[in-house]
Amino acid sequence: STQSTGDTQEVKSVDPDQLRFLRDSFQKLPAQGVKCALDGLNLKSNKWNSESCRYFKELTSDAEFIAQFKQERGGVWKIFLHSNDGGADQLVNAMFVMKGWASTSDSIVKQAVEDLSVVKANPFQMYPVKLGSAKSVSPCHTLGPDEFYVQLTELQGPIEELCEKVGDYYESHDSDRPKLAVDSYCAALWDEAWYRARILSVTRDACEVFFLDYGNTDLIPNDQIRGLAKQFKQEPMYAIKCRLEGVPQDSMEQMRDIFIQLVDPENEADLVFHATFISHDKNGYLVSLYEGSVPLLQKMYQILYSPSAGARAVSARPARGASFTPHPCVNLPRKDIAQISHSRDPSHLFLHCERDGATEKDIMRLLGIADNCAKKGQLKPLKTRQVGTLCLTTYHEDAMWYRGQVIAVHGDQLQVKFIDYGNEEAKTFSEVFEMDDQLAEFPAQTVHVQLAGILEPPQGWADVSKEILIISDSEDASYSMTVVDSNTTPPTVELYHSKSGKSLADELIMMGFGISSGRSSIAMPQTPCIEGGTFQATVSYADYPGRVYLQKTADSKRLEDLLEALAEECEDPRKLERVNSADLKIGMNCCAQYTDDGQYYRAVIYGMTRTSIKIQFVDFGNCEDKNQSDLYKLKEEYFNLPAQAIECSLIGCSIGPNQWTKAMQDSFEEAVDQKTYNCQLADRSTDAYVVELKETVSGSSLSDVVNRCISGNGNLGNAPFFGA
């Protein structure tokens, strides 16, 4: 914490023993301190001294003010403060001018005083959101892209708690009916529940009111309106007024119905979007909305210019790229091997996933063709300057061609994001070209994520992005990635070095580039990716030949030691700590008992229903349904060994899970039991690695044997190989 002492700042130090981790329950309420500065003041030299500081402290001590929040710059709100000392309105900003400590223009003071009546009529400030921040939001009322209201999903708890308190209060208090006046605040009964509201107009029988926390308006009978109690005036207005960035004024009416169709909560409940808050003025916040990683504006244009749009369609298409698809990892909790392609800080990482290698090669081949076209002057200039447009442009460091997407337009300047890497550059209109349709068909090859387990330090991230890239550019810099929360913006992942198993978050914290979040890891590193060459493995489990799980024999001793230690610890289940229902989430690792042998193993939650929790044993691959009471927390030491089950598919086996009978499954398990195979990678571009398995003793290909048996008998149980 800091204290002002004259012209200096004092930093208070505390003993480490006086620090405690803040529990999750205390982190739900956002920080309540808003950093401000008095607006319109020009400080006179040597006048901002201890006397003026002391005067400001005395003036503001134990006093209440009306504050006009004018604008935010660099995280500091410029404000006007109005006090009501003795019934006479005073502008605190002007008082410093009167004292001779600062100067200001008369127009600024005059405007502030004129605005005071508006401020008094509307003491509720919209919930402040830091400009440039990305938040998950839920639309609560929609009039169109030029005016809609959202609630921050992180505030759903406080909003529901407030509404419950308002309801309880007015159910138990028979408050007097207020004098009904325009711009006065009230509690209004709507659909058998009480809500905070402001009166917009008054008639003999009813009032039109605006609901402060939801943004909608309605006619409410006068006998269903009460005065708003003082305790309910302390919290901000939770309905945040917004308008969508990038919608041309001449297309506003065409876009209105489409926007309402996509966003209106009355059309579909529980809608959640990712919003970037760009700027703020008297009309609310200017925002960009994303559904997953796809800009909502892009989706709107896709509908507007689709063949079924009928009369709404026009000749020019302002946004190519409607066919662009995001990286599949964004909305899917899954594991993968990844490399860092770009980083701004731990909350903004861009990853290349191992399984997209084949697609990336196709893109690079087509970009080579684009480079030849550019040398011959055959690339087409970009036709439109619309946000969301896909394009081709060069990167300044290597002058190579890459795929891009326009994310901002400023006159002749375009801000372009390289969709396969995550970095951005400013370009002139003449430096950006049309993207070939064949290139536009491929999904983006980078996924935008944030790193779990690390928080921004008080001094900021500083040069941590450079440090991340230094680590990621070093030898063997691939990471085991687990998406642990796909509902955050961007999705939250845990990254472990694929060779050493070290957590990237822990490495950065040890180097002083971040603060531990205090949360335990919910995921563990997975076995390093299958690379070129051959390694020995055993089959630990198989659903069918298209989904087989392997264990590397090189790590079998480490796994055996870990399971032995885990078994000893689980001898008395009463000593184990059960997983709390509040902590349950897909991707979380835990400890569970396997039904067949009664032993405890490491597991991961991959699905949840009302009646059961679906888990997979991470070292073997098989799955079971469990109750919450059957799941226990894993201690830190059991996260050190990566998950040992590697999901693979046998090359050349076309039989699907529906044709794979129980007799085939039993024979397959008997055949592979206690056998070791030489494993050779054939294809890594699919969800499961495609491999060829050859038995180390006989050299027989498991794929060939399975196919011969299927084609010969249709039943693996009668095959000579499996009976031998």
BELHUUR-V545645 format. One line per field, one symbol per residue. phi: phi as a letter, one per 20 degrees, with the letter a starting at -180 (. if undefined). burial: + if it has 16 or more other C-alpha atoms within 10 Angstrom, else -. Layout:
phi: ???
burial: ???
This chain:
phi: .ccecmedcdeedcfgfedcfefgfeefefgeedfcbfemddfegmeecffffffffffeflcdceddeeadclndeecddddcemndfceggffffffnebcbeffffffffffffffffcffefgfcffnedcecdfdbcdqfeabccdfffdgfgfffffffffffefddeffffffbfmedbdceclmcecfbcfebccfdbcecdefdcnecaedgffdccfefgfeeeeffeeefcbefnefffdgffegfffffedgfffbflfcceddeebbbfeoeecddcdmdegfffffffffdfgefmfffcfedfcfofefdffffgdcfbdadcceeabeafebdcddegfegffffffffffffffffffemdfeffecdegofebdbdeffcleebfcbfdaccmeeceddffecoecbeceffedcfefgfffffffecceccefncdffgenflefffffffffeffmedcedcfdbeeecfgecddcgfeemfffffffffeneadffneffdccfdggffdfnccebdeeabfagebdddcfffdffffffffffffffegdgfeeefffffefbfnfebcbeeffdmeecfbcedabcfdbceccffecofcbecegfedcfefgfeefeggeedfccffmdefeffeeeffffffffffegmddcedcfdbdeefdfecddcffeemffffffffffffecmbffefggfef
burial: -----------------------------------+-++++----------+-------------++++-++----+++++++-------++++-++---++++----+--++--+--+---++++-++++--+++++++++++++++++++++----+--++--++--+-------+-+--+++++++----+++++++++---++++++++++++-++++--+++++-------+++++++++++-------+++++++-+++-----++++++++++---++++++++++++++++++++++-------+----+++++-+-++-+++-++++++++++++++++++++++++---+--+---+--++-------+--++-++++++++++------+++++++++----+++++++++++--+-+--+++++--++-+++++++++++++++----+--++-+++-++----+++++++++++++++++++++++-++++++-++---++++----++++++++++----++++++++-++++++++++-----+--++--+---+-----+-++----+++++++++++-----+++++++-+----++++++++++++++-+--++++---++-+++++++++++-+------+---++-++--++---++++++++++--++++++++-----++++-++-++---++++++--+--
